[in-house]
Amino acid sequence: MMKIDSLGRVTALELAAARLAIGASTVLATRPALGALGFGETDISGRAMAKVIGARDLAMGALTVASRDDRQTLRAATLAAAALDAGDAVAFALATRDPETRRAGVGGLLAAGAAAGVGLWAARRLG
């Protein structure tokens, strides 16, 4: 069995901690979380969708933490999280096209893009 790269492991777990914090705040304090992310007031549908995405982040973060001692599973979870972050970056990039969501789009694009890149880097170290 191959030893887990400590820097890759720590980085994956730090990303998971951030994902858990964002997920929990989005589920438990949706309006303030959306405001902190740069979104204006949303309707009930927008808040419901934010909660769904927050729950996704909670599940992905929990899976990553749960796999912390198994290099292959941790790598797979880290790659899956990086794919989600890349998808989020695309969604945020599309949000930059609308003046009402441009601020949130730019901030989200930078954050999600960075998370995807760091996640890929961590997964490579775990490979």
N, C-alpha and C positions, 0 to 999 in steps of 0.2 A: 504494500500500500504506500502510495506516494504521500509525503508530508505536505501539509497545507502551507502555502506561502503566507507568512504572517502579514505582510503589507497588503496583499490582495484580500485577505480575510478581514483585516481591520477596515479597509476601504469599503468592502461590500457591506459590512455591518454598520458603518457610519451612514452609508446611503440608505440602508434599511431603517435606521433610527430616524433619519430625516423623513422618509416615506411614512413611517408610523406617526410622526408628529403632524405632518400635513394631513394625513388621512383622518386622524382623530379630530383635529381642529375643524376639518371640513364636515365631518359627520356631526360633531357635537355643537359647534358654533358656526354654522354655515354662513350666515350673513357677515360676521366679522372676518371670517377666513376669506371669503370672496372679496371683501373690501381690501384686505391686506395683500391679496394677489393682484389688485388693481382693477377689479371689476366694479361697475356701478351697481345700482339696485337691480335685482332680478325678480322675475315672477316666480310663482310656486313651481312651475315646470323646471326652470333653471336651477332653483335650489334643490329640487329632487334629483336632478341630474348630477349636481355637485356632490350630493350625498352618495350616489351610486359610485362615482369616481373615487370618493374618499374611502368607501368600503373596499374598493378594489385595491387602493394603496395600503389599507390596513392588512388585507389578506396577503398581498405580495411582501410587505415588510415582515409579517409574522412568519411566512414561509422561509424567507431568507434567514431570519434569526434562528428558526428551528433547524435549519440545515448547516449551522455554523461549524459543526465538527466533522462534516462529510464533504471532502473537497469536491467530488463530482457533483453532488446535489447542490452545494453552495454555488458552484460555477454555473450550473443550469439555472438556478434561481436568479443569479446575478445577470445572466444573459437575458432571461425573460423580463426582468425589471428594466434592463437597458432598452429592450424592444418597446416596452410600454412608454418609457421616457422619450424614445425617438418618435413614437406615434403622437405623444403629447406635444413634442416640438413642432411637428407638422400642423397639428390643430392650432397651436398658438401662432404659428406663422400665418395661417389663414385668418386668424383673428386680427392680425395687424392691418388687414385690408379695410376694416370698418373703423371709422373714426371713434365710435363709441367703445370699442374694445381694443383699440390700438395700444394703449398703455399696458393693459394686461397682456396683450399678445407679445409685445416686445420683451417684457419682463419674463413671461413664461417661456418664450422661445429661448432666451439666454439660459434660464435655469434648467429647463428640461433638456436642452441641447448639451449643456455641460454635464448633467447627470448621466445622459446616455453615453457620452464620451468617457467619463470616469468609470461608469459601469463596464463598458467594453474593455477598458484598460485593466480593471480589477479581474474580470473574467479571464483575460489573457494570462494574467499572473497565476490564476488558479488552475489554468490548463496544464 
